């Protein structure tokens, strides 16, 4: 696809001179290419490479971007990587640490409340976190938060979160641990520490962040987003797909992405031309995702030139389907994905393939390099992955095996619909769905 000229909608984004850009991209619309081409344009026009920071969701995505930019002058002087790898750069170390995330904070608070709280419950903490989100969007005032809780409950939560008390009703000495002390014990770097190190780093190198790029913004959480804002970049380019927001369980919140699309300080752009999926597959994906919540409607347009097909059957038919790999009906193992919802289903499918001597491979995106992933994807074997593992990949033929919502309504579980949508849109030509409990 990199040899194909950019489309009109892609060129508008690549060449835009807007200061703060937020891009809502559909599946198969060339999101990574648009981001890459915009970085190339900046470098080729003489932008200081040391002032360009590109934040990716995974190390694998960073490797792909670096490879695409390999022949661009000075691209190796840009920072391209995850927030974790940025921390490694700023701290000039390779020791084993984690970045403080919402998921980590939630775990710490559950422990702290269970061990030390006299007034607050974990439900109180979750209510406070939701109120903070509302306050970020201007939907709630701090005074309202104060009035929601009893003084001792709010102060206890603030102490455990290492904030200054609101009412000063409690003694800090009664709480031997908080999220910050737990972070230090567990080698977790807080975002406050990162901000300080980031400021020192750019000061020492006599530069600053002129251009900040963020990929997969739909999966960014509030702590990460607050950190990105604190970087104070002069120009921002954020891109993502609200339809593919599937990491809420790790603290990601698509409302951040959606709010920027509505923010007057940001210029919204849309990538809706789909160059991957057959028309019937894309039509089916659109019919599923339209029932999800927390989305801005952007009906993808098929530009692949393919028709595609969708076949739906009960899980009981799956063993019969697998016989197609043993009787010669399906010969190109490398052109097949079998995607499942969870690891237990992955283990089940793997055993079924082993019994039939059908070659397969599996991997986690977070655990392989780009070279290793390319080798595995190119192997003449069926790829058995969870849908989360498959994100960012595609195949000519895809099998979805699980308990999916085939006839969704506006009341259906939104994240499940988005996971289903991600699975569907991995497919180029043939989609087979084996459904049921």
Residue, then its C-alpha position, 0 to 999 in steps of 0.5 A: x500500500x505504501x507504493x499507492x499514492x495518498x488519497x485526497x483525505x489522506x493528503x489533507x491530513x498529511x499537509x495540514x498546517x493546523x496546530x492541534x490535529x485530532x484524526x478519527x480513523x476507520x479500520x483499514x484506512x491507512x492510519x499508520x501511513x498517514x502518521x508516518x507521511x506527516x513525520x516525513x513531511x516535517x523532516x523533509x521540510x527541515x523540522x528539528x528531528x530532536x523536537x519530534x516525539x512519537x508515542x505509540x501504544x506498543x513497542x511493535x508499533x514503534x518498530x514499524x514506524x521506525x522501519x517506515x522512516x528508515x530512509x528519511x533523513x534525520x528520522x533516527x534523531x526523533x523519539x519514537x516509542x511507548x511512554x515506557x521507552x520514553x521513560x527509559x530514555x529520560x532516566x538513562x537506565x535499563x533497570x526493570x520498572x513499570x509506568x504508573x497507570x490507572x490499572x496500577x493505581x486501582x490495584x494499589x487503592x484496592x490493597x490500601x483501602x482493604x488494609x488501612x481505610x477506616x471510612x472509605x470503601x473501594x466503591x467510594x474510590x471508584x465514584x471519586x475517579x468517575x467524578x474526576x473524569x467528569x470534572x475534566x470535561x467541565x461536567x462537574x465542579x470540585x465543589x460538587x465532589x466535596x459535597x458528595x462525600x463525608x469529609x473523613x471519607x474524602x480525606x482518607x481517599x486523598x491521603x491514600x492517593x498522596x493528595x493534600x487533604x481537603x478538610x484536614x480531618x485525619x492524621x497522615x501518620x495513621x496511614x503508613x502507605x499510599x500509592x506513591x510509597x507503594x510505587x517506590x517499593x515496586x519500581x513504578x515510575x510516577x508521571x510526576x517524576x517523568x515530567x520532571x525528568x522530561x523537563x531536565x532532559x530537554x533543557x540539557x539538550x537545549x531543545x523542546x518538544x515542537x511536534x508531539x504525535x500520539x497513536x491509538x489515542x482511543x486506548x489512552x487513560x487519564x494519567x497518560x493523557x495528563x502526562x502528554x498534556x504536560x509535555x507542552x508540545x507546540x504542535x499536536x497530532x493525535x490519531x485513533x479509532x473510537x470503534x476500536x477502543x478495546x483496552x478499557x480494562x487497562x484504564x483506557x478511556x475513549x471519552x478522551x479521544x471523543x472530547x478532543x473531536x468536539x474541542x474548539x481548540x483542535x482541528x478534527x479530521x476523518x479517515x473513512x476510506x477502507x482499503x482492507x475489507x471486502x464490501x460485504x465484510x465492511x457492511x457487516x462490521x458497520x452494522x455491528x458497531x453502529x449499536x456501540x456507545x461512546x462513538x462518533x458515527x463515521x461509516x467506513x467506505x469500501x475502497x478495496x475493490x473486493x466483495x468478500x463474504x460472511x458465513x455464520x454457523x454454530x460452534x458445533x459446526x467448527x470441527x467439520x469446518x476444520x476438516x477443510x484443512x485436512x482434505x485439501x479444501x483449504x491449502x494455504x495455511x498462511x492465509x488464515x487467522x483463527x481469532x478467539x475472545x480469550x486464552x482458554x478458547x485459544x488453548x482449546x483451538x490449539x489442541x483441536x489443530x494439534x489433533x488434526x496435524x494442522x500447523x499453527x502459530x500463536x504470539x502476543x504482540x507485546x512479546x515479539x519484535x517486528x522481525x519475529x512477528x513478520x516471520x510468524x505471519x509469513x509462516x505456512x501455518x494458521x495463526x491462532x490469536x486472541x482478538x486483542x493480539x490480532x489488532x494491527x494485523x490482517x489476513x485474507x481469511x479470518x475465523x472468529x470463534x466465540x460468543x459474540x453479539x450477532x444481533x446487537x441493540x443500543x443496549x448491548x455491551x459496547x466494549x464487546x461490540x468493539x472487540x467483535x468489530x476489531x475481529x471482523x475488520x481483520x478480514x480481507x476476503x472471507x469471514x467465518x463466524x462460529x458462535x455460541x456458548 
